[in-house]
Amino acid sequence: MSTISIDKLRQDGRTLLLSTQKRFISGSGGVTGSETLGARHSSCLRDMGDYSTVVNFNDSSVTVTLDNILLKMSSSRATQTDVSNFANAYLDSARTLTREDQRGTIVFSPKVYSFDPAAGDDVLESEYTLKKYVRRTISGSLVPYYVSENQGRYFAVGNYFSLNFYTGSDVRSDTAIAFPDFGDSRSYRVTRGLTVDLHINPRYTSDSVGASFNAGSILHLPGCYALSLVTGSSRGPDGLPDAYRLVLALTHSADVNPQTIDLTASNGTRVGAQQYIFVSDDNALARNTWNHVSVTWSSQTNNGSGVFYVNGQESGKFSITLPTIARSTAPGALIVGNHVSSSADVGRLFNIAAANAEGLLPNSSYASGDPALSLLCPLNAEIHSLRVYSRAISPEERVQNELEDTRHDVDGLLLYVPPIFLHESPTRLAPVSMFDKRLMSTSSPVNIDLMFGCGGRDTNVENFVRNLTLFGSEATYPRLFNLTSSLPSSYPDSERNFNTIYYYNMINRKRNLTVLPCDDGLFRPTYSCIGSLSAPAQDLFKSYGGGLDYAQIDLTGMVEPYPATSPIPVCGTRKDPGGESLLKDGGGYYHVQYEDQEEYFIFGSLIDVSTIHYGHKIKPTSFQVSDPAITGSCRKVAITYKDDGRNGLYRANSETAHARWNTQGLMYSNEGVGLILSPTVPFFGKHAWDMKFETDSSIHVLTLDVVVPPYVANVSQNPTYKSFPPTTSSDDTGSNFVYIDTINLHDNNLNVVARATLAQPIFKRPDEKFLFRLKLDF
C-alpha cells in the first residue's frame, strides 16, 4: 500500500448540465404530466402488498404454504420428489392474494394544497393536519436554516398592494370607494389647477370577440372632474381590445356618463354637456401593462392648457379657458372605481347610521338611509398610488411620482391612496362569527376573530384604502359601498363551512379581491408616506431580525399564545360557525387556534413537488405557479407567482417588469416545498392550478490521473501476503510483485471519500510505472 498525492494538474472537473422544463396542470381528470413509480408496467411481477391501503401479503392465508412444499421435499418418508402440483397450487393462491405490479399505478404529481381552516379538523391522520405540520416545519426549520442566504425571507409578505376593480356575472358592479366631501376645508374641489396622478394596469378586456367593454371611471367628483378608462381601436391576435385611452371631464361635463362620450370628436370641438370632455391619444395604454398616468391642467399656464402624460410622454393635449372649475356646492363624496349620476344625493352615503356602523365621518344632514345611486360605469383595472392635487405639478414631481412614493403632506395634495397596509382602521362593526358583529378596529390584513375563531376568511380592506393626506381625521376613511362584510341571516343546516356560506354573498366575493399584491416593478415604494405619519406602528412592520421594516408585514404571532389550561372557545367553531360566543376579554380563547395550536397566519397554500420530478433541485428562478381563476372572481382574476431565486415568491402577472422584491410567499427549490402567504389572495389553487419549472439534474464528472511511479506501491499490507518472484522464468530477474485491485481516495484527514475497484487486478513489478485514470460521477 502507498499514499500518493494527486496535484491540481492531474484533476479535471466538468459539469454536464441536464435541465428540462416541466409543466403540470390540474384538472378533473387528475394532473397532466404526472409520473408513475416505474417507467414500465410489468404484467408478470407481483407486489406483496397494496401500497394504497398498506395491506401486506400473508403467506399463512394461502391454501398450500411454502413450508408445506419444503416439508414434502425434505421428508425422509417422501415417496416422490415431484412437488409440481403443490408448487402450482401455491403460485395460483399467491397470484390471487397479491397485487399486480403497482409501479405503473402509483402516480406522483405536484400538489397545491389551499388551507381552509373552516373545512379542516384536528384529526391526527387528516390531510389538513398533515399539511399543517408541513407548514410548521417550513416556518420552524427551513426559514431559520436558509435565512442567512436569502436576505431574511421569513413568515412575512411585502407591503405593496394594488386596488383591483373588476366586473363579472357573480359579483356586484354597483360598488365604489367613496371619500367624504361635505364642502369644508377637507374638500377635494379644485379651482385653478388639477392633477390626477396614478399607476394603472388595464388588465381586463372583453369576454369574447365582439362583446362590449364598457367605459369605467377611475374617479369622479360630481360636478367637478372625472377621469375614465375606455378602449382604444387596437385589437390583439385574439380579436379582443388590447389598448386603451383616457377621458378627462371637467365642471358639468364630469357628470356625463363616460359610456355615451363621442370618442371620434377632437378635443375642443364637443359642445353642450360634453363641452369640457377631453380624450387622450388612441391606444395610449397597452393591456396588462403598468403605466404611470399624470393628467394635469392649470388655468394660469399657456391659456388654460392641459396635458395627458403616459409613462413620462405627452399623450394628448387640451385647453379650457375657464378661470376656475370650482363647484359652488359640496359634491358629497369623491367616488373611486365608478361613476355616479348627477342627480344622486351622494352625501347621503355618509348618513349618521352608516357612519356609526362603519366608523366614518358622519353627514349630519342625514340620519339614515343610503341614496339611490346609479353606479353604471365600474372600472376594470388595477391601480395604485392614486393622487389628486389642487395644482399642476412640476416635471420633477411627475418623475418622482413615476418611480416612488411621496410624503403625505406635500403642498396641494388632496388625496393620496398608496395603497399599502396600515396598522389603523376605522372602528366599525366587523364580523366575529356567522351571525355576530362587534364594534372594533383592526390592525392586521385579515380578520383575526374569524380566522382563529371559526376558520373564516375576510380581508380587512379598511386597512388598505385610507387617504393619507387626512391622517388623524375620520375623513381619512372612505365608505366601501357594497364592499363591506355582509353576513347571512341564516344558512342551511347541512352546510357547516363558514367560507362556503360567506361566499354565497356577491359582496363578500368582490370584497376579498379588492386588494391584491402589486406586481408593478417599474415603481418602488420608499414608504416615506408611512414614515411621515405621526405614530406608525413598529411591531407589525419588521424584518426577520426584529428591526423596523415598513416593506414587510409580519404574519407571525398574530394572536397571543394559547394557555396551558383547557380554554373556553371564543366565537363559533368549525362545526358551528354561527354558534354563541363569549367575549374574548371575558377569558375565552379562539377555538381554531386552540385546536391547531397556531399563532401564525393559517391560510395560504402549500406547494409540494416530489424529487422524482426535479432530481437534485428545482432550477432557481424557473418555478412558476398560477391559479387561472381565483375563488369568487367569476374567472376574471388570475394570479401567477414566480420564485425570485432567493427562496421567495412574487406576483408576476403583468407584461412589464415585476416587483421581484415584493415577496408573497416562500419557495425552497432544494427541498421542493413552498408556501404562498398572500393575505389578500383567497384560496389560491383551490380549484385549479398550473405549475411549471426547470429541473436541475446536472451530473458532475471528476477525472483524476493517479500516477504510480517505479518503486512505489511494491508492498502489500495484507497479512497473508508473501513475496514471490513474478515468474518462474530464469530470465526474469525480479524478486517480487504485487496485484493492485483497489484505489482509495482520501481527503486531507485521510478519510476515505471514494473507492475504485478494478475489474481485474493489475500485475505490477517494482520498476514499472502505471497511470490509472479514475472518473467519478456525482
N, C-alpha and C positions, 0 to 999 in steps of 0.2 A: 504494500500500500504506500502511496506517495501523495503529498499535498502539493498541488500546482496552482499558482496564481494565474488568473486569466485577466490580462490587461484590457483597457478600453479598446485598443486597436483590434482586438480579436472578438469584440462583441458588436452585434448588429441587431438593432431593434426596429421592427416595422409594424405598422398597423394596417390591417385590411378593413376598410370602412364598409360595414354591412348595415344599410339603413333602408327600410321600406316604409311606405306610407300606408296606414291602415285606417279604415273608416267603418263605423258601426252605427246603425240606425235602428232604433227601437220601433216596434210596431205590434199589431195584434197577433201576428204570426211568430213573434219572437224577435231576436236581434240579428240583423243581417251581419255577416262577417264573423259569426261565432265559430269557434274551433272545437273539435272533439278531442278527447283524451288521446286517442290513437288515430294516426293518419289513415290507416286502412282497417276495415272491419273484417274479422275472421268468422266464418260460419262453422269452423271446426273447434276452435278454442272455447273452453267453458270457464265461467267465473264461479268461484266457490261461494260467493255471496251476492246479495243485492245491495249495491252501493247507495242506492237512494233510500233504502229503509234500514240499512246496516244489519241485514239478516244473513248470517253465515251458513254455509252448507254443513250439515251434521251427518257424519258417516253412520251414526247409530240408527238413523231413520231409514237406511237402505235395507231392503229385504235380505240380501246377501252381502255381508260386510267383507272388507279386505282381510280381516283376521280369519274369517271362515275359509277363504281361499288358501291362505298360508298354512292353516292347520291341516287342510286336506293334503297339501303337497308334502308337508314335513312329518305327517303321522307315520309311525312305524307299522301301523296296521292298514295303511292305504293299499288298496288292491290295484290302483292305477294312478298314473301321474297326469292324466289328461283332465285338466280342470277348466277347459274352454267354456263349458256350459255355465259354470259358476262365474267365470270372468265376464261373459256376455250379459248374464243377469245383473252383475254388479254395475257394468257400464250403462245398461239400459236404465237402471234405477238412478244412477248418478246423473244421467242426462235429463231425466225427468225432474230431479230435485235441484239442479243447478241452473244458473242463468247463462244465456248465450253471451258471448263476448260483448262486454258493455263499453269497451273503449270507443266504439263508434256512436254510442248513445249518450255518453256523459259529455255535456256541452259546457264549454267555458266561454263566457261573454262578459264584457264590461257591464257595470251596473251604475245607475244613478238613483240613489235612494233619497226621496224627498221626505224629510221629517215632518210628521203631522202628529204632535203630541196628543191632540184630541182623539185620534184614532189609535194611539198606542196603548200599551198596557205594561204592567210591571211583572209579567210572567217571565221567568228566567230564560226560557228557551225561545221566546218570541223573536221575530225578526227585528222588531223595533228595539228591543232590549239589546240584542247583539250589535246592531248598528250604533246604538247609543254608546256602548263600550268602546267601539272603534273610534268614535268621535272623541271620547275621553282620552284614548291613547294618543290621538293626534295632539290634543291640547296639552296633555301632561308629559308626553315623551318626545314626540317628533319636534314640536315647537322649540323646546329648550335645546334639543340636540343640534338643530340646524340654524338656530338664531344667529350664531356668530358669522355665518357665511351668506345670509340672505337679507342683510340690512334691517334686522329687527322685526321681521314679519311675524305676527302672532295673532291671537284671537281678537282681531280688530279690523275695521274696514275704513277705507278712505272717506274723508268728509268732503265729498264733491258730488253734487247731485244735479239733476235737471227736472224741470216740471214737464210732465208728459200729458198732452191733451190728445185724445183720440175719440172716435165715434164708432159705434157698432150696434148691431141689432139687439144685443142683450145688455147694453148699458145705456144710461140716460144721456141725452145730448143737451138737455137744458141745465147744464152745470156751469158754474163760474166761481172765480175767486174775486170777491168784492171788498175793496178797501173803502172805509167810510169817508165821506166828504160832505160836511154839513155847512161849508162856507166860511169856516173860521180860519185861523192862522195856519191850520194844518191842511189847507185845501190843496188839491192837485191842479187847480186852474192856473193858467199862464196868461200873460198879457202881450208882451212884445217879443218873446222868443220861446223856442221849444226845441228840445232834443229828446228823441226816443232812441235809446241805445240798448242793444241786446245781442245775444248769441242765439241763433236759431238753426234747427235741423229739420227741414221739411221731410220727415222720414216716411210719411204715408202718402198713398196715391189712391186712384180709383180702384174699386173692387174688380172691375172687368173692363174690357175694351168697349168703349162707347158709353160706359156709365159716367154719370156726372160726379164731379169732385167740387163740392160746394166751397165757396169762399169762407174763410174763417178769420175772426178778429183776434189779433194778439192782445190788444187792449182797447178800451172805449170809455172815454169820459163824456157822457151825454152833453151835447151842445157845445163841446169844446174841441176835442180831437179824437181820432180813431186811426189805428194802424192795423191793416189786414193783410192776409196772405191769400193770393189767388194763383191759379195755374198759368203757366206760360204756354206758348204754342208748340214747344218741343214734345216729341213723343219718343219713348225708348224702343228698343228691339221688341219688347213685349206688347207694344201698342199702347202703353199707359203713359200718362203725363210724367215727365222726368225733370221738369224745370218749372220755376215759379217766379212770381214777381210780387212787388209790394204796392199797397194802396194806402195813401195818406189822405184823410179827410179832416177839414178844419171847420170851425164855427158850426153853423147849422147843418152843413154837409156831413158832419160827423155822425148824424143820426140816420143817414141813408143806409139802407140795407146793402152791404157790400156785394151781395149776390145779384143786385139789379144794376150795378155800375156798367156803363158802356166802356169797355176796355179798348175799343178801337179809336176813340177820340183822343186827340192830342191834348197834352196839358195846357190849360189856359183857354180851351175852346168850349168847355162844358158850361151850361147855363142852368138857371133855375136851382133846384135843390142840390144838383151835383156841381154847382159852380166852383166850389173850393175842394174838389177831389182831384188828386194828382197820383199818377201811376209811374212806377219805376220802369227802367228798360225791360224789355221782354227777356225771359229766361235768365234773370239775374241771379237766381239761386238754383243750384242743382239738387236733385233728390238725394236724400240720405247723406248729405254732407253738412258739416258745421260751417256756418257763415257768421261773420260779425257784421251786424247791420247798425247803421247810425243814420237816422233821418233828422236833419237839423234845419231850422228856419229862424230868421230874425227879421223884424220889421225895420231894423236900423242898419242892415247890411245889404248893399247892392240893390236898393229899391225893393226890399222885402223878398229877396231870393232865398230859396231853399234847395237842398241837395240830398239825394239818396246816396249814401255810401255803402257799398257792399265789399267787405274784405279790404278796406282802405282805398277802393277805387270808386270814382264817380259812376253812378248807375242811374242817372236821371236828374233833371233839374226842374224847378218850378218857381213861380213868383206869385206873391199875393201882396197887394198894395194896402191892405187894411192896416191902420196904425196899431190895432190891438185885436186879439181874438178872444178876449175875456168874456165870460158869460156873467150876466148880472145876478142870476140866482144860483143857489147851491145846486150842484148836479146830483147830490145824494150819495153817489158811490162811483169809484173807478172800477170798471169791470175788466178783469184779465181772463182771457181764454174764451170770450164770447162777445156778442153784440146785443145790446138791449134796445128795444123800441123806444122812440122818443116820448110816447105817451105814458110810459110806465112811471109810477111813483117810486123811483129807485131807493129813495131814502127810507122807505118802509122796510127795507131789508134789515135795518138795524132797530126794529121796534124793541121796546123795552123787554118784552117776554123773550124774544130770540137772543137779545144781547145778554140777558142774565143767564140763559141756558148755555151760551157758547162763550161767555167771558169777553164780550166785545164792548166797544164804545156805544152806548145807547143813544138813539134819537128820541128825545123827549116828546116829539110831536106825535109819536105813535105808541100806543100801549101794547098792541099785539096784532098779529095777522100779517102774513107776507103779501107783497104786491103781486098782481097778476102779470108776471114778466113773460115777454116773448123773446126767449133766447134762441134765435134761429140760425146763428152763424158760429157754431162751435169750431174752435181751432183744431187742426190735425197736424201737430208738430211737437217737437221738444224744444224748450227754451231754457236759458239760464242767464244769470247776471242781467236782469231787466232793470233799466234805469230810465227815469224821466227827469229832465232838467227844465228849469224855467228860463233857460237861456240857450243860445247856441254855443256849444263847447268848442274849444280850440283844437287845432290839428294835433297838438301834443297830447291833450286829454283823450282824443279819439284813439290815438295809437296806444296809449296806456290801457284804455278800456278793452282794446282788442286782445291784449296779451295777458292782463292780470286784473285782479280786483282792486277796489279803491276803498278809502275810508268812508264811513257813513256820514261824516259831517262836512262833505265838500260843498262849497258855495253853490247855491241854486239847485242842489239835488233834492228833488221832491219824493222820489220813490226809488228804493233800491232793494230788490229781492234777489239774493245771490243765485240759487238758494243753497244754503248749507244747513246742516243740523245745528240747532242752538239749544242750550240747556233749559230755556224757559218756554212756557206756553201759556195761553190763556187759562184761567181757572174755569172749567166748564164741566158739564155733565158728561162723563165718559163711562162707557160700559165696563162693568166688572164681572158680569155673568150674563146669561142669556136674557134675563128679564130685568136686570138691575143696573141702574146708572147712578154714579155718585159724583158729587162736585169735587173736582180735583184738578191739579195741574200736572203735567207730565215732563219728565226730564230724560227720557230715553227714546230711541227711534221707534219702538213698538210698545203696545200696551202691555205692561208687565203684569197687571192684575189678571188679564185674560190669559196671557201666555202661561204663567205659573199656576193659575187657579184652575182652569179647565182646558188648557191647551189651545185656546183661541188665538187667532192671529189678526191683529188690527194695527196698521201703520199710523203712527201719530203724525199725521200730515201737518197739524198745527205747529209742530216744532220746526218746520222747514220753510214756511211761507211768510214770515213776518216782514214788514217794511222796516229796515234797519235805520232809516233816517228819523223815525219816530220812536226810537228805543226808549223805554221807560214810560211810555204812554199807552193807554188802552187802544188808541188809534193805530198802534203798530200792527195789530192783529186783524186779518181780513175775515170775512164770513165765507166759509166754504159752503156755498149754496148748492144743495143737493149732493154734497160730498162729505157730510158728517156721518158718523157711525149711526146706523139705524138698526134697531133690534126688533125682532118679530114679536107679535102679541101671543103667539102660540106656535107649536111645532108638532109634527107627527110623533106619536108615542114610539113608533118603530125607529125613528132617527135619533141617534144619541151623539152624533158628531157635531160639535159646535161649529166648526168651519163649514161643513156642508150646509147647515141651516143658515149661517151667516151669509153665505154666498148666494142664497136664494134671492137676496135683495140686490137689485141692479146698482143701487147707490154704493153699496159696500164693494162691489167688484171694481168699480171705477176708482173709488177712493184708494184702494190698496195698490193701484197702479198709477197714481198721480205723481208720485216721486220715484224716480229711477236713478241708479248710479250713472253718472255722466261719463261719456267716452270721448269728450272733446279734448284732444291732445294739443290743439292749437292755442289753448288758453291754460294758464297755470295760476290758480289762486294763491295769493300770499297770505291770506287770512288776516290782512290788516283791518278788514271790516270787523272781525271779532276782537282783535287786539285793541281797537279804538273804543270798544264799549266800556262802560264804567265798571262792571263787575262780572267778567266772564268766568264761568266755572272751570276749574282746573282738574277736577277728579274724573271727568268724562273724556277729556282730550289728553291722552298720554301715550308715550312710546313704551316699548317693551320694558325698558329700564325704569319706567315711572316718571320720566321727565315730561314737561308740558309740551304737547304737540297737537296743535289745532287741526292738523291734517288727518288725524286718526281718531276714530270713535271706539273707545274700549268697550268690548262686549263681554268682559269677564266681571264677576262679582255684581251682577245686575240686581241681586237681592241679598239680604243678609243671610248668613249660613243657617241651615235648619238646625233646630235644637236636638240635643241627645235624647230628650224625653219624647214620648209619643205626642205629636202636636194635634191641635184641632184644625182641620182644614178650613181655609177661608175661601169664599166664592163657591162656585159649583165644583163638580168633579168631572172626570172624563165620562163617567156613566150617567151623570145627571148635570149637564152644563147649566141648567136653569134652576138648580136647587137653592134652597135657602142658605144664606151665608152669614158668617159672623164678621164683625168689623175686625180688620187686622190689628187695629190698635187695642182691641179687647183680648188679645192673646192668641188669636188664630194664626195659622200658618198656611201657606199655599199647598193645596192638595197635590198637584202635579210635581211641584218642587220637592215635596217630601217623598213621593213615590220614586221619582227619577234621581233624587239626590243630586240635583244640579243647581248651580248658581250662575252658569253661563247662559248665553243666548242658545235656546234649544230648538230653533228652527234651522233652516238651511238645507243643503243637500249633500249627501256623501257620494264621492266618486270612488269606485273600486275597479281597478284594472289588474287582471291576473298576469303574472310573469310570463305565462305561456304566449301572451300577445306581444310582448315587447323585449324579451331577452334580458339584457343587463339593466337597461333603464329606458325610460321614455326620453327621446331627444329633447333637451331643453329648448323652450320657445316654440315647440311644434304642437303642443297639446291645445286642442280646441273643443269645446262642448257647447251645444246650442239647444235651446228649447224653442221650437218654431211657433208655439202658441202658448204663452203663459196662461195659467189658470185664471179664468174670468175675463180674458181680453178679447173674446169674440174672434180669436185667431188673428188679431191685429198686432199684438205686441210680441215680438220675438227678441230673445236675449241670447247673446253669444259671449262666452268668456274664453280668454286665451291666457296661457301662462307666460310670465314675464322673464323666465329663466332664473328667477331667484326665489322660487317656492311661492310665488304669488299669482293670483288670478285677477285679471282686469276685464272690464266690459269692452267688447270690440265689435260693435255693430255698424258704425259709420264707415264711409269710404274715405274719409280724411284721416289724418293722424290720430292715433288713440292715446288716451291718458294712461299709459302703462304704469304710472306710479299710483294710480287710484285703485289700490288693492281692495278686492271684494271677496277674496277667498284665498285658500291655501292649496297648493299642488306640489306634492313631493314626488318628483319624477323617478328618483331612485327606488321609491317604495311602491309606486303605482297607486297611491291613495291621495285623495284631495277632499276639500270641504268648501262648499260655497256658503258664504256667510252673509251675503247682501240682505240687510234687514228690510229693505223696501221692495224686494222681488219675492212674491209669494209662491211657494211650492214649485220651485224650479225643477223641471224634469219629471213632474208627477205623472203626466200622461204620455209624453213622447220626448225623445231627445236624439241628438245627432252628435256623434263624437268622432274625432279623427286626430291622429298623431303620427309621428315618425318614430320608428324603433331605433334603438342603438344596440346592435348585437355585434359590435366590432370585435374582430379577432386580432390579438397582438401576437406577433411572431418574434421570438428572441433566438438569434443564431449565435452559438458560441463555438469558437475554434479552440479545442483543447489539444495543445501540443505536448506530447510525451517525448522528451529528448532522450538520447542514449544514456545508459547507465542510471536511469530513473525508473521507478516502478519495477524493480527487479526482485523484490522480496514480498512474499505473501504473509499476512498476519494470521492466516487460517492455521489453527493449531495442528491440523492434520497434514499440513504442507511439508513435503520433503524435497530436497534438492536432487534433481536428476539431470544428466546430460540431455540435450534436446533430442538427439537421435542416437542410434547405436552405430552409426557410420564412423569409421576410423578417420574419415576426412573432416568430420565435424569437431572443431576444437572447443566448442562451447561447453561450459561446465554446468550451466543450469538454464532454466527458462521459467516463465510464468504464463498463466492464462489471465487475460483481462476480460471480465464478463459484466462488470458493473462500474458505473461512474457516478459518484455522488457530487452534487453541487452544494456548497456551503456558503453561509453568509459570513460577515466579519467575525461573528462569535462562534463560528464553526458549527452552527446548527444546520442540519440537512434541510434544504429548501426544495430540492428536486433530485430525482434519481433516474438515470438512464440505464436500462438493462439491454445488453446486446443480444441479438437473436442467436448468435453463435459466439462462443468465447474466442478471443483473438490470441494467437500464439505470439509471444514476444521474447526475443533473445536480449541480453543485456545491452548490446551495442546497436540495437535497432531503434529507429525513430518513427513515431506514429502521429498522425493527425486525426483526431476524432471531431467531427462536425455534428454538434447537437442542436436540435431545433425544439423549442418549447412553444406550444400554442396555448394561449390563455385569454 
